[in-house]
């Protein structure tokens, strides 16, 4: 009985996917053909000039890659999301605001007239405006949501000043992730059971202090060299290695460094690893802010040119090292004492500026906004 009912459904899905694949391939071939024809027009290539410098070859090479690689993928993803939304028929869509990931479903939702709300995922840095396209034409803006929920008034001011969003589309809700975190930071102690469980998985034994190193692959070799030099001969520290934007730490990056106790964390992990460390070393200001809001001590390693946070400077809340000797002095002091960043006035100003008022109602405000859009839609 069950198989008999499911067989027609499977056949319908198969024929639908076959038809959509054929249609998508036809559309892509048509676009490829039109692009090749446009590429060969002399007047088109002659118009590609920036401040007197011909950039035709650069632009054409970039468009070749886009139409050959990303266009087919985006077409397939958008078609799949459109089919999904038509079947589910939601009254509104809640998204994380990562444009590259969510562009297909955003485009599909706008095409179907479904309201969209996106969430800020992390504090912004001063380069973020480069990735937020200007909303000069709301009718044809398919890459931005109808509403963006941000953490704080400072965040909203930053986005509006950069021209990234219509002010009426930005709603200050606070950080929904922080609702559960407020009680922990107010009490001053993280959940001992979850932190101990994470440490056991990493291989931490005894009362060793856990130092998290989070940086980009470019900064990792030098930061690791400084850290290994500062910890040489010490047996009271455990290092948690985290590469930002990479799946794993390659063995050749660890070669030649005498780290007695360490664990390399995959970037795909879903656990809040920051809750299990005693000190964070990082070259990324966003990582520094994410640790500070949890009242975890932070040492910022000044390697290369890194965009600062889009807001007030954390000041003395963050220790800063510009060379290996300075980092060694910071670590000596940090390992000699235990404790978290005090929840004083400076810390509260920082949290309010970047994460909003810590009242525990951020999630409720997001849901109220969704319900209002759904009723109007």
N, C-alpha and C positions, 0 to 999 in steps of 0.2 A: 504493500500500500504506500509506504513512505517513498520507496524508490520510484514508484509509478508517478507520484506527485512531483518529485524533484526533477525527474528527467526532462519534462517540458521546460522547466525553469532554467536548467543548465543549457538547453538548446537555445532558448531565447537569449541568454547572456552570451553564448558563443557567437551567435549570428550578429548580436549588437556590437560586440567587440570587433568582429571581422569587418562589419560595415564602417565602424568608426575608424579603424586602422586604415582601411582603404581610402576613406575620405580624407583623413589626416595626411596620408602620403601624397594624395593628389594635390592638396593645398600646399604642402611643402615644396613639391616639384614646381608648382606654378610660381611660388615666391622665389625659388632659386632661379627660375628662368627670367623673371622680371628683374631680379637683382643683377644677373649677368648682363642683361641688355642695358641697364642703367649704368653699370660699371664701365662699359665701353664707350659711353658718350663723352666726347671731348669737353663739351660745355660743363658736364657734371664734375669732371676731374679738375677743370680749370677753376671752378667755384670753391674748391676746398682749399682755402687760403686763410691762415690765421696770423694777423699782424704782419702781413707781407710775406710770411713763410709758407710755401706750398706744403700742405700736409696730406695730399691726396693718397699717396702710397700708404701712409700710416692708417688713415681712416678706412681705406678699402681693404687692407689686410685685416683690420679688426672686424669689419662687417663680414668678410669671408668666413672668419672663425665663428662669428655669431650665427650666421645663417646655416652653417654646416653642422654646428654642434648643439648650440643652445636652443635654437628655434624649434627643431623637431621635438626636443624634450619638453619645452614649454607648451607647445601645441597639444601634445599628448596629455600632459598634466592638467591643462586647463579644460580639455574636453572631458577628462575623467572626473574632475571636480564638479563640472556642470551637471553631468549625469548623476553624481551622488547627491547634489543639492536638490535637483528636481525630484529625486526619489524620496529624500528625507523631508523636504519642504520646511526647513526651519524658519521661525519668525525672525531670528537674528543670528549672527555668527560672531563668536568671541575668538579672537586670534592673538597669538603672541606677535609682537611687531618685529619680525625679521623679514624684511622685504623680499629677499631672494627666495626664501622658503615659501612664503605665503602669497607671492604674486599670483600664481594660478588660481587659488581659491578666492582671492580678493577679486580678480577679474571676473570669475564665474559668478560670484555673489552680486557684483555690481550689474552684470549683464541681466541677471534675473530679478533685480530690484530688491535684494535682501539686505537689510541694514547690517553694517559691519562695525565691530568695536575691537580695537587692538590694545594690548597691554604693554607698557614699558617693562623691559626685562632687567635692566641694570642702570646704574647712573650713566649719564652721557658724558663723553669727553668732547673737547673743543673741535675735533675733526668730524664729529658725527653729522654735522649739517651738510657735509659733502655727499652724504648718502640719502638725504631727504629731499626729494625733488620739489620744486616750488609748485604751489597749488594755484596757478594763475587761471587755469581753466577747469573749474570743478566738474563740468559736464563730461570731460574726457580724461579725468584723472583716475586711472585704474590701479595705481600703485599705492594709494593712500586710503586708509579706512575712513568711514564716516565720522568716527570719534576715536581719539587716542587718549587713553587713561594714563596719566603721568603721576610721578611720585609727589612733586612739590611745586609751589608757585615759582621757585627759581628755575626749575626745569621748563615750565611753560614759557617763562620770559625768554629763556635761551632759544627755544624753538621759534617763537614768534619773531624775535630779533633777527634770526637767521633767515627769515622768510620761508621757512619750511612748511608752515601750516597756517591755515585760517584760524585766528584765535578762538572763534566759536566752536571749532572742532576739537579743541584740547580741553579735557576735563581733569582737574586735580582730584585724585582719589586717595593718594597715598600708595604705599607698596603692599599689595595683597599678600605677598610672601612673608611680610613682616608681622602679620597679625599674630601668628603663633609665637613669633620670636620676641614679641614685646614682653611677655611674662618672664622669659628666660633672662633677657638683658636687665629687666628691672630687678629681679632677684639677685643677679650677679653670678649665678652658676649655671652652666649648661647642663643638659640631662646627662648625668654620670653614666647611666646604663648604655645609652646609644654611643657615647664617645668611647667607652671602654670596649664595646663590641667592635667598633671600627678599628681601634688600635690593635686588638687581637688579630683581626684579619690582615693588618699590615705587618704584623710580626713584632710589635713593640712589647718589650719585656721590662719588668720592674718599674721603676719610677723615672725612666728616661724622658727628657723633655722632647717633644715632637716639633721639629722645625719644618714648615712647609715652604718649598721653593716653587713658585709659579711664575713662569716667564715664557716668552716666545722662543721658538727654535733658534732664532738669530742671536738672542741674548743668552741662551742657555749655557753654551760652553764657558763664557767668561764668568757668568754668575756662579756656575758650579765650581770653577777654579777658585774664586774668592772664598766661597763657602767651605770647600774642602781644606783650604789653607787655614781658615779660622778654626776649624774643628780638628785639626791634625793632633793626634794623640789623646783626644778626649773620648771617654766611653759613656758619658752621661747624656748624649744627644742622639736622637733618631731623626733622619731626614726623609720627608715625604716629597718625592719629585713629581711635578705636574707640568707638562708641556701644554701651553695654550694653543688650541687649534690643531693639535696633532693627535693621532690615535695611540701612538706608543713612543717610548723613548728608545732610540736605537742603542745597541751595546757600544758602538764606537764612540758615542758621546760620553760614556762613562769611563772609557779606558784612561788609565793613568791617574785616576783620582782615588785617594785612599779614604773612602767612606766606609766605616766599620758597620754601621747599621743604617739601612735605607730601604725604601720601597718606591717603585715607579708606578704611578697611578694612571690608568687609562683615561682618556678624555671622554669616553662614552659612559662613564659611571654616572648614576643617578643620585648617589648619596651626597649629602651635604658634608663633604670632606673637611670643610673649614671648621666644623664643630669639633673635630678630633685633634686639632693642632694647638700648640701653645704659643707659637710665634710664626708669622708669615714673612718671608722674604720674597719680594716681587719687583719686577720692572714695569708693571702695569698699574696705572692709577685706579682703574676700575676694580681690579682685584684688591687693591689696598682699601678702597671704600667698602667693598663687600665684607672684608675681614673686620674693619673698624665697627661697622654696625652691629657685629656680634661681639664687640668689645675684646677682640683678639689683638694683641700687640703686633705692630707692623713695622718692618724695616724696608724702606724703599731703596733699591739699588739703582743708582744713576748710571745706566749704560745706554748710550745712544740717545736719540731725540724721541721722547715719548709725549704724546698729547696729554696735557693736564686735564683734570676734571673740569667740567663746565659749571663752575661755581666757585665759592670761596675756598681758599687754600686750607687744607686740614691743619696747617701749622705744626705745633709741637705734638700733636696727636700721633704723628708719624716720625720715626727716626729715619735719617737719611744718610746713606753711605755713598761716597763718590770714588772710593778706592778700596782695595783689599784690607789695608790697615784700619781704616775707619769702620768697615764692616766687622772686623775682628773685635774691635773695642765694643761695638754695640752688642755683639753676641756674648761677649764675656759678661757684660752687665745683665743681659736678659736671662742667661743660664744661671746666674747667681741668685736670682729672685724668681718667685712665682706670682701669679696673679693676672688679672685682666685689666683692660683699660678702665680707669674709674669713670663712673657715670656722672661726671661733673658738668658744670655749665658749658664748658667748651665742647665736650662730647655731645651734649644734647643739641647745641646749636648746629653742629655738623650733621647729626642725624636728621634734624628738622629741615635743613637746607637741601639735603640730597634725597631723603626718603619720606619727607612729609611728617605731619603731626603723628606721633606714636599713640593713637587712640584705639587701635585694634578694630577699626570699622572700615578699612580700605576695601575688603572683599564685599561688604554690604553695599558700599557706594557703587562699586562696579555692577553688581547685580541690579540695583535700582536703575542705573543708566540703561542697562540692557532691557529691562522690562519696559521702560519708557519708550525706547526706540521700537520695540516689538509692537507695542500698542499703536503707535503712530504709523508703523509700516503696514 
